């Protein structure tokens, strides 16, 4: 038998080996980096943002709220109150605690506060400074200036939100979301999301042969058309990078340049005017997509994302913007979802 010291040393060595097993992937990544792979799947695990709206629709159907006669109470005892041009809700300072059903498009009194859920059977034409706890519109929903949604809003058509409003929680629409300026948000999802009706000039996507070929200098080729640079990279204006790229510094895609893969930077990423990235964009620092640029895949940042009058995704391929801070300027167009973990805002 070995000495107690030898036995203890073997036990300690075995413990250290066992504890290091979870770190093996990190060591392998350090020795042979592979984190430049395209990130097209990022954002797909964001969850179903319309879950509450779908559950609410099923509940409204069960309770008979979409029928000819609206019941006075729900099955759980909650009082139901209707609002229409013939019988509008009165003006009052305190919040309405009842479940509200909007029977037609008659606007609520300005400054109304609804402390319970609200179902709109027709198009909603909201007044200014109305506070909704949760709102489901069976058709289009137009929220007036300084509106507040505390939990979620869903339109089965178009959702339009006027300036200086606040959308906490989830804001979704089957067809389109159009936001004014100074609109705070957390999570948005629709076929297309626009900031104002300002026209967005999309950069043309030309064949790669129309560009001058660019290969990053001092780059380590990790695979076919797959590079890693231990520094920052600037893609020259009017050139094309065929493949994916990771940089330990920042990446700048200059005016009119094109990248056929995904890019990832440990610094910031700037996609300048008219540039095209046919893939994902990821960065630890800020990502800025300038006016006239286009990114087809997810845009992810650990810090912030700023989108000017640019296009993210396409009508045939929905994608996601994900960052703690998101700023969308007039003309910003996103096909899919925008997730701002801490602070989302449209700015002029």
Secondary structure as a PSIPRED ss2 file (coil, helix, strand):
# PSIPRED VFORMAT (PSIPRED V4.0)

   1 X C   1.000  0.000  0.000
   2 X C   1.000  0.000  0.000
   3 X C   1.000  0.000  0.000
   4 X H   0.000  1.000  0.000
   5 X H   0.000  1.000  0.000
   6 X H   0.000  1.000  0.000
   7 X H   0.000  1.000  0.000
   8 X H   0.000  1.000  0.000
   9 X H   0.000  1.000  0.000
  10 X H   0.000  1.000  0.000
  11 X H   0.000  1.000  0.000
  12 X H   0.000  1.000  0.000
  13 X H   0.000  1.000  0.000
  14 X H   0.000  1.000  0.000
  15 X H   0.000  1.000  0.000
  16 X H   0.000  1.000  0.000
  17 X H   0.000  1.000  0.000
  18 X H   0.000  1.000  0.000
  19 X H   0.000  1.000  0.000
  20 X H   0.000  1.000  0.000
  21 X H   0.000  1.000  0.000
  22 X H   0.000  1.000  0.000
  23 X H   0.000  1.000  0.000
  24 X H   0.000  1.000  0.000
  25 X H   0.000  1.000  0.000
  26 X H   0.000  1.000  0.000
  27 X H   0.000  1.000  0.000
  28 X H   0.000  1.000  0.000
  29 X H   0.000  1.000  0.000
  30 X H   0.000  1.000  0.000
  31 X H   0.000  1.000  0.000
  32 X C   1.000  0.000  0.000
  33 X C   1.000  0.000  0.000
  34 X C   1.000  0.000  0.000
  35 X C   1.000  0.000  0.000
  36 X C   1.000  0.000  0.000
  37 X C   1.000  0.000  0.000
  38 X C   1.000  0.000  0.000
  39 X C   1.000  0.000  0.000
  40 X C   1.000  0.000  0.000
  41 X C   1.000  0.000  0.000
  42 X C   1.000  0.000  0.000
  43 X C   1.000  0.000  0.000
  44 X C   1.000  0.000  0.000
  45 X C   1.000  0.000  0.000
  46 X C   1.000  0.000  0.000
  47 X C   1.000  0.000  0.000
  48 X C   1.000  0.000  0.000
  49 X C   1.000  0.000  0.000
  50 X C   1.000  0.000  0.000
  51 X H   0.000  1.000  0.000
  52 X H   0.000  1.000  0.000
  53 X H   0.000  1.000  0.000
  54 X H   0.000  1.000  0.000
  55 X H   0.000  1.000  0.000
  56 X H   0.000  1.000  0.000
  57 X H   0.000  1.000  0.000
  58 X H   0.000  1.000  0.000
  59 X H   0.000  1.000  0.000
  60 X H   0.000  1.000  0.000
  61 X H   0.000  1.000  0.000
  62 X H   0.000  1.000  0.000
  63 X C   1.000  0.000  0.000
  64 X C   1.000  0.000  0.000
  65 X C   1.000  0.000  0.000
  66 X C   1.000  0.000  0.000
  67 X C   1.000  0.000  0.000
  68 X C   1.000  0.000  0.000
  69 X C   1.000  0.000  0.000
  70 X C   1.000  0.000  0.000
  71 X C   1.000  0.000  0.000
  72 X C   1.000  0.000  0.000
  73 X E   0.000  0.000  1.000
  74 X C   1.000  0.000  0.000
  75 X C   1.000  0.000  0.000
  76 X C   1.000  0.000  0.000
  77 X C   1.000  0.000  0.000
  78 X C   1.000  0.000  0.000
  79 X E   0.000  0.000  1.000
  80 X E   0.000  0.000  1.000
  81 X E   0.000  0.000  1.000
  82 X E   0.000  0.000  1.000
  83 X E   0.000  0.000  1.000
  84 X C   1.000  0.000  0.000
  85 X C   1.000  0.000  0.000
  86 X C   1.000  0.000  0.000
  87 X C   1.000  0.000  0.000
  88 X C   1.000  0.000  0.000
  89 X C   1.000  0.000  0.000
  90 X C   1.000  0.000  0.000
  91 X C   1.000  0.000  0.000
  92 X C   1.000  0.000  0.000
  93 X C   1.000  0.000  0.000
  94 X C   1.000  0.000  0.000
  95 X C   1.000  0.000  0.000
  96 X E   0.000  0.000  1.000
  97 X C   1.000  0.000  0.000
  98 X C   1.000  0.000  0.000
  99 X E   0.000  0.000  1.000
 100 X E   0.000  0.000  1.000
 101 X E   0.000  0.000  1.000
 102 X E   0.000  0.000  1.000
 103 X C   1.000  0.000  0.000
 104 X C   1.000  0.000  0.000
 105 X C   1.000  0.000  0.000
 106 X C   1.000  0.000  0.000
 107 X C   1.000  0.000  0.000
 108 X C   1.000  0.000  0.000
 109 X C   1.000  0.000  0.000
 110 X C   1.000  0.000  0.000
 111 X C   1.000  0.000  0.000
 112 X C   1.000  0.000  0.000
 113 X E   0.000  0.000  1.000
 114 X E   0.000  0.000  1.000
 115 X E   0.000  0.000  1.000
 116 X E   0.000  0.000  1.000
 117 X E   0.000  0.000  1.000
 118 X E   0.000  0.000  1.000
 119 X E   0.000  0.000  1.000
 120 X E   0.000  0.000  1.000
 121 X C   1.000  0.000  0.000
 122 X C   1.000  0.000  0.000
 123 X C   1.000  0.000  0.000
 124 X E   0.000  0.000  1.000
 125 X E   0.000  0.000  1.000
 126 X C   1.000  0.000  0.000
 127 X C   1.000  0.000  0.000
 128 X C   1.000  0.000  0.000
 129 X C   1.000  0.000  0.000
 130 X C   1.000  0.000  0.000
 131 X E   0.000  0.000  1.000
 132 X E   0.000  0.000  1.000
 133 X E   0.000  0.000  1.000
 134 X E   0.000  0.000  1.000
 135 X E   0.000  0.000  1.000
 136 X E   0.000  0.000  1.000
 137 X E   0.000  0.000  1.000
 138 X C   1.000  0.000  0.000
 139 X C   1.000  0.000  0.000
 140 X C   1.000  0.000  0.000
 141 X E   0.000  0.000  1.000
 142 X E   0.000  0.000  1.000
 143 X E   0.000  0.000  1.000
 144 X C   1.000  0.000  0.000
 145 X C   1.000  0.000  0.000
 146 X C   1.000  0.000  0.000
 147 X C   1.000  0.000  0.000
 148 X E   0.000  0.000  1.000
 149 X E   0.000  0.000  1.000
 150 X E   0.000  0.000  1.000
 151 X E   0.000  0.000  1.000
 152 X E   0.000  0.000  1.000
 153 X E   0.000  0.000  1.000
 154 X E   0.000  0.000  1.000
 155 X E   0.000  0.000  1.000
 156 X C   1.000  0.000  0.000
 157 X C   1.000  0.000  0.000
 158 X E   0.000  0.000  1.000
 159 X E   0.000  0.000  1.000
 160 X E   0.000  0.000  1.000
 161 X E   0.000  0.000  1.000
 162 X C   1.000  0.000  0.000
 163 X C   1.000  0.000  0.000
 164 X C   1.000  0.000  0.000
 165 X C   1.000  0.000  0.000
 166 X E   0.000  0.000  1.000
 167 X E   0.000  0.000  1.000
 168 X E   0.000  0.000  1.000
 169 X E   0.000  0.000  1.000
 170 X E   0.000  0.000  1.000
 171 X E   0.000  0.000  1.000
 172 X E   0.000  0.000  1.000
 173 X E   0.000  0.000  1.000
 174 X C   1.000  0.000  0.000
 175 X C   1.000  0.000  0.000
 176 X E   0.000  0.000  1.000
 177 X E   0.000  0.000  1.000
 178 X E   0.000  0.000  1.000
 179 X E   0.000  0.000  1.000
 180 X C   1.000  0.000  0.000
 181 X C   1.000  0.000  0.000
 182 X C   1.000  0.000  0.000
 183 X C   1.000  0.000  0.000
 184 X E   0.000  0.000  1.000
 185 X E   0.000  0.000  1.000
 186 X E   0.000  0.000  1.000
 187 X E   0.000  0.000  1.000
 188 X E   0.000  0.000  1.000
 189 X E   0.000  0.000  1.000
 190 X E   0.000  0.000  1.000
 191 X E   0.000  0.000  1.000
 192 X E   0.000  0.000  1.000
 193 X E   0.000  0.000  1.000
 194 X E   0.000  0.000  1.000
 195 X E   0.000  0.000  1.000
 196 X C   1.000  0.000  0.000
 197 X C   1.000  0.000  0.000
 198 X C   1.000  0.000  0.000
 199 X C   1.000  0.000  0.000
 200 X C   1.000  0.000  0.000
 201 X C   1.000  0.000  0.000
 202 X C   1.000  0.000  0.000
 203 X C   1.000  0.000  0.000
 204 X C   1.000  0.000  0.000
 205 X C   1.000  0.000  0.000
 206 X C   1.000  0.000  0.000
 207 X C   1.000  0.000  0.000
 208 X H   0.000  1.000  0.000
 209 X H   0.000  1.000  0.000
 210 X H   0.000  1.000  0.000
 211 X C   1.000  0.000  0.000
 212 X E   0.000  0.000  1.000
 213 X E   0.000  0.000  1.000
 214 X C   1.000  0.000  0.000
 215 X C   1.000  0.000  0.000
 216 X C   1.000  0.000  0.000
 217 X C   1.000  0.000  0.000
 218 X C   1.000  0.000  0.000
 219 X E   0.000  0.000  1.000
 220 X E   0.000  0.000  1.000
 221 X E   0.000  0.000  1.000
 222 X E   0.000  0.000  1.000
 223 X E   0.000  0.000  1.000
 224 X C   1.000  0.000  0.000
 225 X C   1.000  0.000  0.000
 226 X E   0.000  0.000  1.000
 227 X E   0.000  0.000  1.000
 228 X E   0.000  0.000  1.000
 229 X E   0.000  0.000  1.000
 230 X C   1.000  0.000  0.000
 231 X C   1.000  0.000  0.000
 232 X C   1.000  0.000  0.000
 233 X E   0.000  0.000  1.000
 234 X E   0.000  0.000  1.000
 235 X E   0.000  0.000  1.000
 236 X C   1.000  0.000  0.000
 237 X C   1.000  0.000  0.000
 238 X C   1.000  0.000  0.000
 239 X E   0.000  0.000  1.000
 240 X E   0.000  0.000  1.000
 241 X E   0.000  0.000  1.000
 242 X C   1.000  0.000  0.000
 243 X C   1.000  0.000  0.000
 244 X E   0.000  0.000  1.000
 245 X E   0.000  0.000  1.000
 246 X E   0.000  0.000  1.000
 247 X E   0.000  0.000  1.000
 248 X C   1.000  0.000  0.000
 249 X C   1.000  0.000  0.000
 250 X C   1.000  0.000  0.000
 251 X E   0.000  0.000  1.000
 252 X E   0.000  0.000  1.000
 253 X E   0.000  0.000  1.000
 254 X C   1.000  0.000  0.000
 255 X C   1.000  0.000  0.000
 256 X C   1.000  0.000  0.000
 257 X C   1.000  0.000  0.000
 258 X E   0.000  0.000  1.000
 259 X E   0.000  0.000  1.000
 260 X C   1.000  0.000  0.000
 261 X C   1.000  0.000  0.000
 262 X C   1.000  0.000  0.000
 263 X E   0.000  0.000  1.000
 264 X E   0.000  0.000  1.000
 265 X E   0.000  0.000  1.000
 266 X C   1.000  0.000  0.000
 267 X C   1.000  0.000  0.000
 268 X C   1.000  0.000  0.000
 269 X E   0.000  0.000  1.000
 270 X E   0.000  0.000  1.000
 271 X E   0.000  0.000  1.000
 272 X C   1.000  0.000  0.000
 273 X C   1.000  0.000  0.000
 274 X C   1.000  0.000  0.000
 275 X C   1.000  0.000  0.000
 276 X E   0.000  0.000  1.000
 277 X E   0.000  0.000  1.000
 278 X C   1.000  0.000  0.000
 279 X C   1.000  0.000  0.000
 280 X C   1.000  0.000  0.000
 281 X E   0.000  0.000  1.000
 282 X E   0.000  0.000  1.000
 283 X E   0.000  0.000  1.000
 284 X C   1.000  0.000  0.000
 285 X C   1.000  0.000  0.000
 286 X C   1.000  0.000  0.000
 287 X E   0.000  0.000  1.000
 288 X E   0.000  0.000  1.000
 289 X E   0.000  0.000  1.000
 290 X C   1.000  0.000  0.000
 291 X C   1.000  0.000  0.000
 292 X C   1.000  0.000  0.000
 293 X C   1.000  0.000  0.000
 294 X E   0.000  0.000  1.000
 295 X E   0.000  0.000  1.000
 296 X C   1.000  0.000  0.000
 297 X C   1.000  0.000  0.000
 298 X C   1.000  0.000  0.000
 299 X E   0.000  0.000  1.000
 300 X E   0.000  0.000  1.000
 301 X E   0.000  0.000  1.000
 302 X C   1.000  0.000  0.000
 303 X C   1.000  0.000  0.000
 304 X E   0.000  0.000  1.000
 305 X E   0.000  0.000  1.000
 306 X E   0.000  0.000  1.000
 307 X E   0.000  0.000  1.000
 308 X C   1.000  0.000  0.000
 309 X C   1.000  0.000  0.000
 310 X C   1.000  0.000  0.000
 311 X E   0.000  0.000  1.000
 312 X E   0.000  0.000  1.000
 313 X C   1.000  0.000  0.000
 314 X E   0.000  0.000  1.000
 315 X C   1.000  0.000  0.000
 316 X C   1.000  0.000  0.000
 317 X E   0.000  0.000  1.000
 318 X C   1.000  0.000  0.000
 319 X E   0.000  0.000  1.000
 320 X E   0.000  0.000  1.000
 321 X E   0.000  0.000  1.000
 322 X E   0.000  0.000  1.000
 323 X E   0.000  0.000  1.000
 324 X E   0.000  0.000  1.000
 325 X E   0.000  0.000  1.000
 326 X E   0.000  0.000  1.000
 327 X E   0.000  0.000  1.000
 328 X E   0.000  0.000  1.000
 329 X E   0.000  0.000  1.000
 330 X C   1.000  0.000  0.000
 331 X C   1.000  0.000  0.000
 332 X C   1.000  0.000  0.000
 333 X E   0.000  0.000  1.000
 334 X E   0.000  0.000  1.000
 335 X E   0.000  0.000  1.000
 336 X E   0.000  0.000  1.000
 337 X E   0.000  0.000  1.000
 338 X E   0.000  0.000  1.000
 339 X E   0.000  0.000  1.000
 340 X E   0.000  0.000  1.000
 341 X E   0.000  0.000  1.000
 342 X E   0.000  0.000  1.000
 343 X E   0.000  0.000  1.000
 344 X E   0.000  0.000  1.000
 345 X E   0.000  0.000  1.000
 346 X E   0.000  0.000  1.000
 347 X E   0.000  0.000  1.000
 348 X C   1.000  0.000  0.000
